[in-house]
Structure formats: C-alpha cells, structure tokens
Amino acid sequence: MTVASDAELGTDGAPDPSSGIWGRVRSSPVVRYLAVGGSAFLVDLGLLALFHEAFGWTLWVATGSAFLLSFVYTYTLQRLAFGSKLPHGSALLRYTLLVGANTVVTAVLVSVASPVVGWVAAKVLTTAITTVWNFFAYKYWVFATPTTGHRALDGHEEAP
C-alpha cells in the first residue's frame, strides 16, 4: 500500500486525482494523443475482425467500414483530447484533408520501402512518421483555436 504525500492530497485529505502520475498523464497532450490513437487502432482492428470474421463480410467491405467508423471515433476523441473549440465544419474538413494526405503518403512509403525492409516494417515505420507529424498537425492546424488578435513582433497582442 502506498501513502500519498501532502502534495498529492486534496483539501479533504483524500488523494487528489490531478496529482501524481495519473494527473501528469491526463494533463499531457502527447499522452492523450497517443492513447486516443492507440485505442483507435484497436477499435479499427476490432471492428474489422467483427465484420469480417463474425459477420462474414468480404474483406474490402469490412476494412472500409471499420476504417470509416474508427475515423469518426478518432476525430471525436482527438478533438476532445486537444480541447478544440473550432466549429466542426472547419476541424472536420482539415482532419479529412490530413487523413487523405496520410493515406497517400502511407501507400507510397509502404510501397517504396517494402522491397527493402518488408511490408510490416515499412508499415510500422510509416505509421511512426505519420504519428509524429499528425500530433503537430492536430495541435497547430486541425484543432487549433484561432486567436482573435495578432501577435506583434515583441510578443504583445495587437487588436485585429
């Protein structure tokens, strides 16, 4: 049994859920991003298995259906993870454009790299690459909240 330090206790003497390792995990945008992405992969794979193996759907129909459902799942949870206040239209359009670009990049990189390293390694490497840039794309473009003013060169806010 572990004992919480004074810094980890709330005003009522109970452990403060925002402190400690779980508080740091929840407050980290990188960890939230990776957790949502990892769970989205499991949702996609689980739905693919359900549709193809349990329901007997053809592989291409099962794969497409699972991908589209995981697309909705991922968009919704990443939007929450990044705390986006953008209207859904803007964010969804940007998200869809990013998914389209990722699809093309993934297809090209896996095709080019698979003769050298095999398709599994090529897919893993491509996923790692897109995972890194997607974090920054989500944070600074897809789910970024526009500012009302512009930053002057000295860092102070200017009126629009």
PLY file of the C-alpha trace (Angstrom):
ply
format ascii 1.0
element vertex 160
property float x
property float y
property float z
element edge 159
property int vertex1
property int vertex2
end_header
0.00 0.00 0.00
1.31 3.44 -0.89
0.73 6.54 1.15
0.03 9.81 -0.65
2.30 12.73 0.17
0.80 16.01 1.34
1.25 17.41 -2.18
-0.92 14.58 -3.54
-3.80 15.13 -1.10
-6.79 17.33 -1.78
-8.27 19.73 0.75
-10.49 16.94 2.09
-7.48 14.71 2.83
-8.34 12.28 0.01
-5.85 11.65 -2.78
-6.01 14.39 -5.41
-6.67 12.71 -8.78
-4.91 15.53 -10.63
-1.58 14.90 -8.90
0.84 12.04 -9.22
1.50 10.02 -12.31
-2.12 9.79 -13.48
-2.55 13.53 -13.20
0.57 14.07 -15.29
-0.64 11.51 -17.83
-4.05 13.18 -18.16
-2.51 16.63 -18.44
-0.04 15.65 -21.18
-1.34 16.33 -24.71
1.19 13.88 -26.14
-0.01 11.07 -23.88
-3.67 11.84 -24.64
-2.89 11.90 -28.37
-1.08 8.54 -28.23
-3.77 6.97 -26.03
-6.53 8.02 -28.43
-4.51 6.87 -31.44
-3.73 3.52 -29.83
-7.33 2.97 -28.85
-8.44 3.98 -32.37
-6.18 1.31 -33.83
-7.78 -1.25 -31.51
-11.28 -0.05 -32.47
-10.40 -0.29 -36.18
-8.87 -3.75 -35.81
-11.67 -4.99 -33.56
-14.38 -3.79 -35.93
-12.54 -5.30 -38.89
-12.38 -8.65 -37.08
-16.05 -8.40 -36.08
-17.28 -7.51 -39.54
-15.06 -9.97 -41.43
-14.80 -12.93 -39.06
-18.07 -12.81 -37.13
-20.42 -11.28 -39.71
-18.72 -12.84 -42.75
-18.44 -9.58 -44.70
-15.96 -9.50 -47.59
-12.58 -8.18 -46.52
-12.73 -4.94 -48.51
-16.21 -4.05 -47.19
-15.24 -4.95 -43.62
-11.98 -2.96 -43.88
-13.66 0.13 -45.32
-16.49 0.03 -42.80
-14.14 -0.41 -39.85
-11.93 2.42 -41.11
-14.86 4.83 -41.51
-16.19 4.06 -38.03
-12.73 4.42 -36.50
-12.39 7.72 -38.42
-15.43 9.08 -36.56
-14.14 7.67 -33.25
-10.66 9.14 -33.73
-11.85 12.56 -34.89
-14.22 12.86 -31.94
-11.72 11.79 -29.27
-8.76 13.72 -30.72
-10.96 16.81 -30.84
-11.66 16.32 -27.12
-8.01 15.49 -26.35
-6.84 18.74 -27.96
-9.69 20.74 -26.38
-10.76 22.16 -29.74
-13.44 24.82 -29.80
-13.43 25.16 -33.60
-16.70 24.63 -35.40
-16.97 21.03 -36.54
-17.02 22.03 -40.21
-13.54 23.59 -40.15
-11.95 20.92 -37.99
-13.59 18.03 -39.84
-12.52 19.41 -43.22
-8.92 19.80 -42.02
-8.99 16.36 -40.41
-10.31 14.79 -43.61
-7.62 16.52 -45.70
-4.94 15.27 -43.30
-6.31 11.71 -43.45
-6.27 11.92 -47.25
-2.66 13.12 -47.27
-1.68 10.43 -44.75
-3.33 7.78 -46.91
-1.34 8.82 -49.99
1.93 9.13 -48.06
1.39 5.77 -46.36
0.61 3.99 -49.63
3.68 5.47 -51.34
6.13 4.92 -48.46
4.99 1.36 -47.78
5.23 0.53 -51.49
8.70 2.07 -51.82
10.15 0.71 -48.58
8.62 -2.79 -48.55
11.06 -4.32 -51.08
13.90 -3.23 -48.79
12.54 -3.87 -45.28
9.34 -5.90 -45.84
5.79 -4.62 -45.75
5.32 -4.96 -41.99
8.41 -2.92 -41.14
7.52 -0.42 -43.86
4.05 -0.01 -42.37
5.43 0.39 -38.84
7.98 3.00 -39.95
5.38 4.89 -41.96
2.97 4.85 -39.02
5.71 6.23 -36.76
6.40 9.05 -39.22
2.75 10.00 -39.64
2.16 9.73 -35.89
4.81 12.37 -35.22
3.63 14.88 -37.79
-0.04 14.24 -37.02
0.48 15.37 -33.42
1.76 18.74 -34.64
-0.83 18.95 -37.41
-3.64 18.30 -34.90
-2.24 20.76 -32.37
-1.38 23.62 -34.70
-3.75 23.20 -37.64
-6.65 20.70 -37.37
-7.82 21.51 -33.85
-6.03 24.85 -33.27
-8.18 27.62 -31.88
-7.77 30.79 -33.91
-6.61 33.83 -32.00
-8.67 36.99 -32.05
-5.68 39.29 -32.41
-2.27 39.09 -33.96
1.00 38.86 -32.10
3.30 41.77 -32.64
7.00 41.09 -33.12
7.58 41.90 -29.47
5.08 39.21 -28.39
2.28 41.55 -27.25
-1.25 41.16 -28.53
-2.41 43.60 -31.19
-6.01 44.45 -31.94
-7.37 42.79 -35.10
0 1
1 2
2 3
3 4
4 5
5 6
6 7
7 8
8 9
9 10
10 11
11 12
12 13
13 14
14 15
15 16
16 17
17 18
18 19
19 20
20 21
21 22
22 23
23 24
24 25
25 26
26 27
27 28
28 29
29 30
30 31
31 32
32 33
33 34
34 35
35 36
36 37
37 38
38 39
39 40
40 41
41 42
42 43
43 44
44 45
45 46
46 47
47 48
48 49
49 50
50 51
51 52
52 53
53 54
54 55
55 56
56 57
57 58
58 59
59 60
60 61
61 62
62 63
63 64
64 65
65 66
66 67
67 68
68 69
69 70
70 71
71 72
72 73
73 74
74 75
75 76
76 77
77 78
78 79
79 80
80 81
81 82
82 83
83 84
84 85
85 86
86 87
87 88
88 89
89 90
90 91
91 92
92 93
93 94
94 95
95 96
96 97
97 98
98 99
99 100
100 101
101 102
102 103
103 104
104 105
105 106
106 107
107 108
108 109
109 110
110 111
111 112
112 113
113 114
114 115
115 116
116 117
117 118
118 119
119 120
120 121
121 122
122 123
123 124
124 125
125 126
126 127
127 128
128 129
129 130
130 131
131 132
132 133
133 134
134 135
135 136
136 137
137 138
138 139
139 140
140 141
141 142
142 143
143 144
144 145
145 146
146 147
147 148
148 149
149 150
150 151
151 152
152 153
153 154
154 155
155 156
156 157
157 158
158 159
